[in-house]
Structure formats: C-alpha cells, structure tokens
Amino acid sequence: MFSTTVLRESHALTEVPCPNTMPETLQHQRHAWSVLIVSTLAFTVCFMAWMMFGVIGIPIRDMLRLNSTQFGLLMATPILAGSLVRLPLGVWTDRLGGRIVMTSLMALTVPALWIMVAATEFWHFLVAGLFVGLAGGSFAVGTPYVARWFPRGQQGMAMGVFGSGNVGAALNQIVAPVLLVAFGWTMVPGVYALLMLATVVVFWTFSHTEPGHNTAAPLTLGAQLRMLKDPRVLRYCQYYGVVFGGFVALALWLVQYYVGEYGLNIRMAALMAVFFTLPGGLLRGLGGALADRYGAHSVTWWVLWVSWVCLFLLSYPQSDITIQTDIGPQSFHVGLNVYVFTGLMCVLGVAWAFGRASVFKYISEDYSGNLGAISGVVGMAGGLGGFVLPILFGVLMDLTGVRSSAFMLLYALVWMSLIWMYLAEVRRTDVMNR
C-alpha cells in the first residue's frame, strides 16, 4: 500500500507543469490571440480598400461613359495587383515574419488611396488601382502569420477567423454608398486612407514577432512557380479560383447587377449585395472549424455541390415564354425576383465562405513546412480568378446583353471543379459516410 501511494504521488508530480513554462505558455497564447485579432482587423480594412471600385466604380463609369468591358477592367485592376504580389509576399513572410511585411504593405497603400481622389481620366484610375490593389496581397501575409501561432489542430479555425476579414467587402458596401451619396465618390478613398493609416498603428502596436516561425531557407519565386507542376497545388488553385475568385468577382459585380437587373438605386443595391458578402466573410471561421472537424475534403466537396445548385438557378435569364394552347397563345414570365435572387446569393456566400476555409485546411495539412509559399501560390490563383472574371462578365454582357451570363460562366467553372475533384479524390474516398 505504501508503494502504491508513493507511485501515485510520483505520477502526480510528473503531471505538474514546470513553474517557468506556465507563464511562457500563457504568454504565447495571449500573443497568438492578439495576433489573430489585429491581423483579422488589418485584413478587413485591406479588403474594404481592395473592393472599393465595386461601389465607386458606378459613378466613375457614368462620368467616363465606360462600356461593360471597360467597367469590368476598372474593377478588376486592383485585383490583378493584389494577386500578383501574393507570390513574393508569401516568400517574404516566411523569411521576415508577418508583422513587418503586413505593416509595410498597409503603409504603401495609404498614398495610393490619397492619389485616387485627384484622378480624372480612365488611365489615372487604372494606375491608382494597381497600387491600391497591393492591399489584396495582405491575405498571403496573414495566413501563414496567424497559422504558425496555433497548433495544427486549430490552424483551420485560425485561418478561417483571419479569412473572415473578407467581411470587408460587406463593410465597403455599407460604408461607401453612405459616403458617396452624402459627399461624392471622392470622399470614399480619402476616408479609407485615414482608416488604413490608423490600422497600421493598431496592428504594429498589438502584433508580435516569433523568430522561430520564420523559415530558414524559404522558397524562391521560381521554386514557388515550379510547385504548379504538383497536381495537388493545381487542384487547390482551381478550387480557390472558384470560391475566392468567384466571391471577389461577384462582390465587385453585384451592386451594378442589382441596379441594371432590378432597377434599384446604389444604396439599396449595395444593401442587398451585403446579404452575399456579409455571410461570405463572417462564416469563414465556422468553415475552418468544420474543416478541422470533418476534413477539408468533405467540406470542399459539399461546398461545390451547393454552389452547383445555386448557380444553376441563378443562371436562368429573365424570360417571357409563349405556349400555343387550345384556347390560344398563353404567355408566362420565368425569372427570379429580387428576393429569391438575394436568398440564393446568401446561400452561395455561405457555401463559398466554408470553401475558402477548407481549401486552406488542405494546404496546412499537406504543406505545413512551406505554408507561406504555397498559400501565396494558391492565393494568387484565386486572386487572378477575381481579376479575370469581372472582365469576362463585362465581355459576355456586351456580347449577349444577358446579365445572368455571369452566373452561367461560374456554373461552368463549378462543373469543372466537381469533375476534377471526383476524378482525383472522390472516387477513392468514402465521402458519404466519413
């Protein structure tokens, strides 16, 4: 009995944490959550600036008399810049750490926002948009930065919470129309410049650096590009091109879609668009938690199927059908009213929020050693989708005159993703009973 008591006491002693390690562990946890909170704030503000043309582009289009293709190019130019810089930003984050890179990136966008106030020609807006678009690269910085502060089992949640900064698209659709109507469109970039400057100060004050998170020998830009030969990376680029590229493109396109399709004014159109962008941002954290619980594969598979259903319905154009009957021709109108359309967009926004989180859960599991580099590659692919799609939306609109052709294009892309995922993953995995 004496020996049993001694053994129990000895075992209990081994479970008591070292007094010196407890404060360090608690401090690390506090730093981790502080980094996550201020990084999410920074990404939210960056996303607001990145999506700015989705609202102020409408009065600029009227002022410059742009066609749909030119309008698509105007909105997509910041997306191009934000996409291309994601590759080097991923490398620099691995080498220098997210705190320095994120702070520098936000500081560079402040003068670009101020310059936009004085723009008067189409090319002025394109050039200014390229520099404002640097804000879109913040995602490639924040993703590896916050993920490395958390254990692997919580990385999906952490990246999902950070990614909920996509809610900046919804905030832009709330704030920008109010400023536009009250003071004119030039007030929007001016206010955003002040907001960005304040965010730089807050981020630097409350973020932290952990030298052990930096990779000793990060991948070069060429090595990153060579990773596109990896079939898994290509697949993740395709998935992310749909769930993120499609989200960005529609966040830019929706306000003018409501104006043209349903005759709403800018403020009401922006308010309706929030039903897509708000859940598309806020629920990304929940998507990360679901990916941690059920796996990235299962969540992504069901996200694509929900997208397929929604886009199938959204693709149908407003139509008047005449049928010859025994009592004469009977005409029917087929099309989505504004409320059904908005409901479907809300469901699509939720699905894509989950999908954006689940794709990066794939990456954290498969490429934990090069998280910054791979997230830069996949993020670039998603961003390029957000750049190309608004232009294609405009081209299709000019060629066909059918506004829902934008959803037809997205429907085709979802079909491609489903087929690819089935061939590469699903036919070898029990998705139904996982």
Steps between C-alpha positions, in 0.01 A plus 500: 500500500790730585660438161171567320465833679855597413443410135182710485674796660792460262266481198312808619825690528591421141173655382562837668627744237830669563444839667723668241314356200147592609542878462671447166212283376238750616695786347524314168124441503432868571735601221337251264151639555624858486668427167185333369275791600712784362587303186130443433438872552780587259372259237147639536614856433721386212207314349282810525755697297546212257126483428450877483436516123201271542308806626681814384554341158134570413521884510847479340351289219229760444751785514737339248222330294659156519353190336457175694842363399679820608300501822608142568864596438469798735371281785746219429823703488553509880431127508781439248756684711388331820526162332844538344667624819382199698787285377784723621305594813473132595878464465572818697262392776688171537830690515421822692184419694144620455519801730754693295356403162137577589587838649707601197231385259224703663722808526565490123130507417431824690651742243340303214156558654569873535613526136176346378306802625660713227451251211299623200590272205442129448873423503537699825261261671671196354844607625370603843305173517818301448658653810183481710483136397811429709260478793365177353837334560440520875336158491824327396672669795242443771419136425842352587557767764196406711513126425846458650385639833253211547535120528415297194160397632396866525656633182182457296314707757773766515525537124122502476467780756770701324334436166175639638663834423324446167214670683678817391313457171170533689626795705603670177147452364360659816746786553586603144141570380435720805814705435428507126146632535587750774830639371573356154716208396832682565432488874520119503873455420584792731322343797646159419852650500450633854352169612796310352747728676329446835504124441876507439551652845265254673650197326859590583408571863319175574668246271805294599802330347616144556838440327450125515210532255725627223622244249879480480507437127169612345413409145609728221245648261604252231459209741153623584401507135643151449258378765224549246623172353368327811148368415382570854604865482327536163185349646502735796553792261193390304283466810617834637453667165130415533431567869724806536531626143126464455433672833720799411356527151139495618573736790619748237225425247190466716420865571481596133317169431223598741487848347472368144290187557255621764516879465619567857691812599862467613427503873228236478706291256799507735277404793365198311854398397596488869289183535763330283819662627424511875448126559771439243739670740369435848452124467846417376609428858218246532614348173849458644358328809295265279811420297688420823214274610394325178802549275573738215398244239142445619428869559634603157304226322167610647581867448541437129167317477311778680667747262390290203134513607502874575678598178271280291201699624678836484604440138145499364431837334179698528280344231152536351372169363202467269330160470239414235195342665146401393372831630770703330853613585581522871795705621697443818784689660785290643772657709623564852355794686734710712422314824554147365815620325632649825416183693697286256791743515498474879521119484779526244689744723480261796618206287795692362597619850528136606683414179766767540580369847503133396742559211755651734451213741621278215813714474575506873484119505701432185755784501550609861871557441441745213166643605584856399631402159213268409234734636655767279468278192141396572405850611642638176287255300188603688582866458560458128157341483362813664684708238401306189138429589369862518656568161337188356171602660523831313596334172209255523264784586616702197474197269170350617319775692407233758603596853463149638776387261738575789340218699507271197878541489534424871273198460736360236801553728329315785427211264871482416594498868251225583625278219864556593435435868307184423776360280782594737345440842138396533503171315769381743340644816185421698355852512146399590588307815811678614 
